[in-house]
Amino acid sequence: MYTLKKIFKIDFEKLSSKINICSEKSNKSKIRIFIDMIICFILYGAGYVDYEFFDMYKLNRKERSTLITIRKNNNYVKKLNPKEYWKYIDDKALFNEKFKKYLNREFLKIDKDNFSDFEKFIKKRDEIIVKPIDATCGTGIEKIKIGEEDSKELFDRLLHNNQLLIEDVAKQHKDMSKLHASSVNTLRVVTIRSKYGVTSIIAAVCRMGTNNNVVDNFHSDGIYAPLDVNTGKIVGEAFDQYRKYYTKHPTTNIKLLGYQIPEWEAVKKLVIDAAEEIKELGYIGWDVCIGPKEPCLIEANQYPGHVLYKMINYNGVYGGIDPIFKEALNKRK
């Protein structure tokens, strides 16, 4: 079924582009690359996007088997995250209610009948963040300065745009602001719960905005840099959605390799504690903001994007982190 779905969704123009890119980079013929793509899809569940993104033409069989491809990622989600509990992640307002003690900020869900509550909320603030309840990839998230628009007009506009969740603007630690001050630069920290009830952090990245954008999302020109899950230091080059790599931040010129994320031990405790609040979901990507004094949750993802696992070098092994997943799933207390 999975294979048939993928075949029917093939974008042949994009496929051709990926073949050309991989052929040029590897000095291998296009037909050889195409055949290898088919083999990688059958054996490892890697689509043509995975094949190019993970540089699979460079890897041997052992290295390829360690990658978290799109099919492997889907299988882990299916195995560990029952759909009846997705609502606590997908619905941003429901998420805020469930994880209220980890947010360190106030919020309000608006509807056509609570304009007075909205007025009270914005009266105390100079700016707010607004989000659609079902926001993904940063879509529809907006920072709004209070006073630039009539409050009733703003309220009606937010209702019309389905931007129903109103939040305080998260403040960040000065060391996170140094990276890129215009955006709240968050961490994506991925946890897995073992069959013995032990939660482990298996991967983490630092997400940074660029070009004075207010969001750090990958699809809004943000960049991601892998972190050492033990120390919280950036341990690899940052990269963007266009496959460009950076040892320094492209806007602020801050050196990234070796950069220490502040309050890392507190971050680890935060996501482990939060995971205990929803034991039914065993595989979660937590978005964390490091505040001036302590970290807080921004949101979570029950379908962590496998792009985060782009050739993170764990324990000196060149390849993917599927062995880390398997170890976490079998971890005992």
C-alpha positions as CSV (number, residue, x, y, z in Angstrom):
1,M,0.0,0.0,0.0
2,Y,2.8,2.4,1.0
3,T,4.7,1.7,-2.3
4,L,1.6,2.2,-4.4
5,K,0.8,5.5,-2.7
6,K,4.3,6.8,-3.3
7,I,4.3,5.7,-7.0
8,F,1.0,7.6,-7.7
9,K,2.4,10.7,-6.0
10,I,5.6,10.9,-8.0
11,D,6.5,14.4,-9.2
12,F,8.4,13.3,-12.4
13,E,9.9,16.8,-12.9
14,K,11.2,16.8,-9.3
15,L,12.4,13.2,-9.7
16,S,14.3,14.2,-12.9
17,S,15.9,17.1,-11.1
18,K,17.1,14.9,-8.2
19,I,18.6,12.4,-10.6
20,N,20.5,15.2,-12.4
21,I,21.8,16.6,-9.1
22,C,23.0,13.3,-7.8
23,S,24.5,12.3,-11.1
24,E,26.5,15.5,-11.3
25,K,27.7,15.3,-7.7
26,S,28.6,11.6,-7.9
27,N,30.0,11.5,-11.5
28,K,27.7,8.5,-12.0
29,S,25.3,8.1,-15.0
30,K,21.7,9.1,-14.6
31,I,20.4,5.6,-15.3
32,R,22.7,4.2,-12.6
33,I,21.5,6.8,-10.1
34,F,17.8,6.1,-11.1
35,I,18.3,2.3,-10.5
36,D,20.0,3.0,-7.2
37,M,17.1,5.2,-6.2
38,I,14.7,2.4,-6.8
39,I,16.9,0.0,-4.8
40,C,17.0,2.5,-1.9
41,F,13.3,2.9,-2.0
42,I,12.7,-0.8,-1.9
43,L,15.3,-1.7,0.7
44,Y,15.4,1.4,3.0
45,G,12.1,3.2,2.3
46,A,13.9,6.3,0.9
47,G,12.1,8.4,-1.7
48,Y,14.0,10.4,-4.3
49,V,14.0,13.4,-2.0
50,D,15.6,11.4,0.8
51,Y,18.1,9.9,-1.6
52,E,19.4,13.3,-2.6
53,F,19.0,15.0,0.8
54,F,20.9,12.2,2.7
55,D,23.5,11.9,-0.1
56,M,22.7,8.2,-0.3
57,Y,24.8,7.8,-3.5
58,K,27.9,8.2,-1.2
59,L,26.9,5.6,1.3
60,N,27.4,1.9,1.6
61,R,24.7,-0.6,2.6
62,K,25.5,-0.5,6.3
63,E,25.4,3.3,6.4
64,R,22.2,3.4,4.4
65,S,20.5,1.0,6.8
66,T,21.1,3.5,9.7
67,L,19.2,6.3,8.1
68,I,15.7,7.4,9.3
69,T,14.0,7.6,5.9
70,I,10.5,8.8,5.4
71,R,9.1,5.2,5.5
72,K,11.0,4.4,8.7
73,N,9.8,7.6,10.3
74,N,6.2,6.9,9.3
75,N,6.5,3.4,10.8
76,Y,7.8,4.8,14.1
77,V,5.0,7.3,14.3
78,K,2.4,4.6,13.5
79,K,3.9,2.3,16.1
80,L,4.4,4.8,18.9
81,N,1.7,7.5,18.5
82,P,-1.9,6.3,18.5
83,K,-4.0,8.7,16.4
84,E,-6.7,9.2,19.1
85,Y,-4.1,11.2,21.1
86,W,-2.9,13.4,18.3
87,K,-5.5,16.0,19.2
88,Y,-3.4,17.1,22.2
89,I,-0.6,18.1,19.8
90,D,-2.5,19.2,16.7
91,D,-4.9,21.5,18.5
92,K,-2.6,24.3,19.7
93,A,-5.2,25.6,22.3
94,L,-5.7,22.1,23.6
95,F,-1.9,21.7,23.8
96,N,-1.6,24.9,25.8
97,E,-4.2,23.8,28.3
98,K,-2.6,20.4,28.8
99,F,0.9,21.7,29.1
100,K,0.1,25.0,30.8
101,K,2.6,24.6,33.6
102,Y,5.5,24.3,31.1
103,L,4.6,27.4,29.0
104,N,5.7,30.3,31.2
105,R,3.3,32.6,29.3
106,E,-0.4,33.5,29.2
107,F,-2.7,32.7,26.3
108,L,-6.3,33.1,25.2
109,K,-8.4,31.2,22.6
110,I,-10.8,33.7,21.0
111,D,-14.2,33.1,19.6
112,K,-17.1,35.3,18.4
113,D,-18.4,35.6,22.0
114,N,-15.3,36.7,24.0
115,F,-14.3,40.1,22.6
116,S,-14.3,41.5,26.1
117,D,-11.7,38.9,27.2
118,F,-9.6,39.7,24.2
119,E,-9.7,43.4,25.0
120,K,-8.6,42.7,28.6
121,F,-5.8,40.5,27.3
122,I,-4.3,43.0,24.8
123,K,-4.8,46.0,27.1
124,K,-1.9,44.8,29.3
125,R,0.5,44.1,26.4
126,D,2.5,46.0,23.8
127,E,2.6,43.0,21.4
128,I,1.2,39.5,21.0
129,I,1.7,36.3,19.0
130,V,-1.3,35.0,17.1
131,K,-1.6,31.5,15.7
132,P,-4.1,29.3,13.9
133,I,-5.2,26.5,16.1
134,D,-3.8,24.0,13.6
135,A,-0.7,25.9,12.6
136,T,2.0,23.9,10.8
137,C,5.4,24.9,9.5
138,G,4.9,28.4,11.0
139,T,2.0,29.2,8.6
140,G,-0.3,31.9,9.9
141,I,1.9,32.8,12.9
142,E,2.2,36.5,13.3
143,K,3.6,39.0,15.8
144,I,1.3,42.0,16.2
145,K,2.0,45.3,17.9
146,I,-1.0,46.5,20.0
147,G,-2.3,50.0,19.2
148,E,-1.6,49.9,15.4
149,E,-5.1,48.7,14.7
150,D,-8.5,49.2,16.3
151,S,-9.1,46.4,18.8
152,K,-12.5,45.3,17.3
153,E,-11.1,45.4,13.8
154,L,-8.1,43.3,14.9
155,F,-10.4,40.8,16.7
156,D,-12.6,40.4,13.6
157,R,-9.6,40.0,11.4
158,L,-8.1,37.3,13.6
159,L,-11.4,35.4,13.6
160,H,-11.7,35.7,9.8
161,N,-8.1,34.4,9.4
162,N,-8.7,31.6,11.9
163,Q,-5.8,33.0,14.1
164,L,-7.7,32.0,17.2
165,L,-4.8,31.4,19.7
166,I,-3.4,34.6,21.3
167,E,-0.2,34.3,23.3
168,D,2.3,36.4,25.1
169,V,5.5,36.9,23.0
170,A,8.0,34.4,24.4
171,K,11.2,36.1,25.7
172,Q,14.5,34.4,25.1
173,H,17.9,34.1,26.9
174,K,20.5,36.6,25.8
175,D,22.7,33.8,24.5
176,M,19.9,32.6,22.2
177,S,19.2,36.2,21.1
178,K,22.9,36.6,20.1
179,L,22.3,34.0,17.4
180,H,19.5,36.0,15.7
181,A,17.7,38.7,17.7
182,S,14.6,39.1,15.5
183,S,13.3,35.6,15.9
184,V,12.8,33.4,19.0
185,N,15.4,30.7,18.2
186,T,14.0,27.5,19.5
187,L,15.2,23.9,20.0
188,R,13.6,20.8,18.6
189,V,14.2,18.1,21.1
190,V,13.0,14.6,20.2
191,T,12.0,12.1,22.8
192,I,11.2,8.4,22.6
193,R,9.4,6.3,25.3
194,S,10.6,2.8,25.6
195,K,8.4,-0.3,26.0
196,Y,9.6,-0.3,29.6
197,G,8.4,3.2,30.2
198,V,11.7,5.0,30.0
199,T,11.9,8.3,28.1
200,S,15.1,9.2,26.3
201,I,16.2,12.2,24.3
202,I,17.4,10.8,21.0
203,A,18.2,14.0,18.9
204,A,18.2,17.8,19.2
205,V,18.7,20.7,16.9
206,C,19.0,24.4,17.3
207,R,16.6,26.3,15.0
208,M,17.5,29.9,14.1
209,G,15.9,32.6,12.0
210,T,17.8,34.5,9.4
211,N,17.4,37.8,7.5
212,N,15.6,39.4,10.4
213,N,12.6,37.1,10.0
214,V,10.4,36.7,13.1
215,V,10.2,32.9,12.9
216,D,12.9,30.3,12.8
217,N,11.0,27.7,10.8
218,F,12.9,25.7,8.1
219,H,10.4,26.7,5.5
220,S,10.8,30.4,6.3
221,D,14.5,30.4,5.5
222,G,15.5,29.2,9.0
223,I,18.6,27.1,9.6
224,Y,19.1,24.0,11.7
225,A,22.2,23.0,13.6
226,P,22.6,19.6,15.3
227,L,23.3,19.5,19.0
228,D,25.1,17.0,21.2
229,V,22.3,15.7,23.4
230,N,24.6,15.3,26.4
231,T,26.2,18.7,26.4
232,G,23.9,21.0,24.4
233,K,26.7,22.2,22.2
234,I,26.3,22.7,18.4
235,V,28.4,19.9,16.9
236,G,27.8,20.2,13.2
237,E,27.3,22.7,10.4
238,A,23.9,24.3,10.2
239,F,21.9,23.8,7.0
240,D,18.9,25.3,5.3
241,Q,16.2,23.9,3.1
242,Y,18.3,24.7,0.0
243,R,21.1,22.4,1.1
244,K,23.5,25.3,2.0
245,Y,25.8,24.7,5.0
246,Y,27.0,27.2,7.5
247,T,29.7,27.2,10.2
248,K,28.7,30.8,11.0
249,H,25.3,32.3,11.1
250,P,24.6,33.9,7.7
251,T,23.0,37.1,9.2
252,T,24.8,37.7,12.5
253,N,28.1,36.0,11.6
254,I,28.2,34.2,15.0
255,K,30.4,31.1,15.0
256,L,28.1,28.1,15.3
257,L,30.3,25.1,15.8
258,G,30.8,24.6,19.5
259,Y,28.2,27.2,20.5
260,Q,26.8,26.3,24.0
261,I,23.1,26.3,24.3
262,P,22.3,27.8,27.8
263,E,20.3,26.0,30.5
264,W,20.7,22.6,28.7
265,E,20.2,20.5,31.8
266,A,16.9,22.3,32.4
267,V,15.9,21.8,28.8
268,K,16.4,18.0,29.2
269,K,14.4,17.9,32.4
270,L,11.6,20.0,30.8
271,V,11.0,17.6,27.8
272,I,11.3,14.5,29.9
273,D,8.8,15.8,32.4
274,A,6.5,17.0,29.6
275,A,6.6,13.5,28.0
276,E,5.4,12.0,31.3
277,E,2.2,14.1,30.9
278,I,1.2,12.3,27.8
279,K,2.6,8.7,28.1
280,E,0.3,7.5,25.3
281,L,2.4,9.3,22.7
282,G,5.9,7.7,22.6
283,Y,7.6,9.7,19.9
284,I,7.5,13.5,20.2
285,G,9.4,16.5,18.8
286,W,9.3,19.3,21.5
287,D,9.8,22.9,20.5
288,V,11.5,24.7,23.4
289,C,12.3,28.3,24.0
290,I,15.1,29.2,26.4
291,G,13.7,32.1,28.4
292,P,15.8,34.6,30.4
293,K,15.6,32.4,33.5
294,E,14.4,29.0,32.4
295,P,13.2,27.1,29.3
296,C,9.6,26.7,28.3
297,L,7.5,24.8,25.7
298,I,6.3,26.5,22.6
299,E,4.6,23.5,21.0
300,A,5.1,19.9,20.1
301,N,4.9,17.6,17.1
302,Q,3.7,14.0,17.1
303,Y,5.1,13.6,13.6
304,P,8.7,14.8,14.0
305,G,10.2,15.6,10.6
306,H,13.0,13.2,9.7
307,V,14.9,16.1,8.0
308,L,16.2,16.8,11.5
309,Y,18.3,13.6,11.4
310,K,20.4,14.8,8.5
311,M,23.6,13.0,8.9
312,I,24.0,13.7,12.6
313,N,27.3,12.1,13.6
314,Y,26.6,10.0,16.8
315,N,29.4,8.2,18.6
316,G,31.7,8.7,15.6
317,V,29.5,6.7,13.3
318,Y,29.0,8.3,9.8
319,G,25.4,7.7,9.0
320,G,21.9,7.9,10.4
321,I,20.5,7.5,13.9
322,D,18.2,4.5,13.5
323,P,20.5,2.5,16.0
324,I,19.8,5.3,18.5
325,F,16.1,4.8,18.0
326,K,16.3,1.1,18.6
327,E,18.5,1.5,21.7
328,A,16.0,4.0,23.2
329,L,13.0,1.7,22.4
330,N,14.6,-1.1,24.5
331,K,15.9,1.1,27.3
332,R,15.2,-0.2,30.8
333,K,15.2,1.8,34.1
